[in-house]
Amino acid sequence: MAHRIPPEGPTLEQAIGQVLRKERLNRGLKQVEVSAATNFSVRSIGKMENGRQSMTIRSLDALAMFYGLPIEEVIIRAKQLRDDSL
């Protein structure tokens, strides 16, 4: 059986988190402000931004809407970020 070599770049979850973190920082927001506006805990925001917590489609949609982005734009940016690092 062939062994699959894992990618060296970020996982899709990590890349999505990086996109969301960049959006937050570009807007000068703190995690606590995103938390208050979206009803996610500060801890969850941090874990999602760091790719340590997978998001449901509903969670991703809520955060994308908060940042005024279509959900597909977040995914496209994340995929580009991931593919560029491979």
Order of alpha helices (4+ residues) and beta strands (2+ residues): alpha-alpha-alpha-alpha-alpha
